[in-house]
Amino acid sequence: MRVLISGATGFVGRTIARHLLDAGHEVRAMSRSTGNAMTLFAKSEAGRRGLADGALTFVQADVTKPRTLLEAVAEVDVVIQTAQFSGAPVEDPKRGLTYMKVDRDGTMNLLEAIAGVYGRPPAGGRLDVPAAGLPRFLYQSGITTSANSPYTWDRAKWQAEEAVRESGCDWTIVRCCWAFGRNDTALNRIIGYSDYLPFVPVFGNGQAPLTPVFGEDIGRLYALLVDNPDRARNTTYGLGGPDLVTLDQFLHLALRAMSRARPILHIPKPLGKVQGAIMYRFPGRMLSPAAVDFVAAAGAVTHEDRGLLAERFPEFRATPVREGLESYLRRST
């Protein structure tokens, strides 16, 4: 199958692309810079092989710019939407780098481009009936997504999900927990403080329950979703790892894999938000008050989530947290 991946240069998008290439699919990697995308993919064996045999191609497009999407979505069997804005979770409204602009509006823009290219213009932003020949649409969402959440990122993803469900495409939504791996920008950023600090700072009390998911498992699941449309069709899956841990426990496991002993320094959220408000005014916008909430938030799958995934894809097994961490963090010092 020919699969378009929106957000292909991100941690999740790149991982999915590698697994699809390994499974024998053609991948069209969508990015705002094809040169940057080619450089990133050339670093992996699957990427180099895909470039050599023509299974990996690139298209320059931006989910916030609808006119750029028409070429991207043409002549594909599957569209996978994983795009995220630069600097997330710190939003920058003046530059259009927000959850509403990218997660919600970007997803709607992709769906409208699909509708236009495949001859079914949307009425009021949606397709009225399912249409044969439309590509399948797979959307990477978040485990805490809900319509009435106090947090913008959850509401933006919910509204994107609603657009996907009403699009007329065969769809699959994956509500993913905290994703970690060699190239992630969340866990690696936090434990990276241990390179030069005698502690690891985190916002909140560190007791938020999590079921972190190893990035390679995300890629494996998407490959199964693409290969098995009947089992994936019109379903929302919750994806997490097999272990329920607190944030503190997660960080300690990561530090242990690095053979480092560091205490966790808990920064009260109110104080963190004051810091965020100050840092948000400086160039680079390293932190914001909302980002403090994002980093300290819980996120765990339910028994129902695990049961549905096991029923539909019994061959899928999520990697234990310790095993996933040690696969790329184990060090000799």
Beta strands, then each sheet from edge to edge (+ up, - down):
strand 1: 2-6
strand 2: 26-31
strand 3: 56-60
strand 4: 78-81
strand 5: 136-142
strand 6: 171-176
strand 7: 179-180
strand 8: 200-203
strand 9: 209-210
strand 10: 213-214
strand 11: 235-239
strand 12: 245-246
strand 13: 264-267
sheet 1: 3+ 2+ 1+ 4+ 5+ 6+ 11+
sheet 2: 7+ 10+
sheet 3: 8+ 13+
sheet 4: 9+ 12-
end
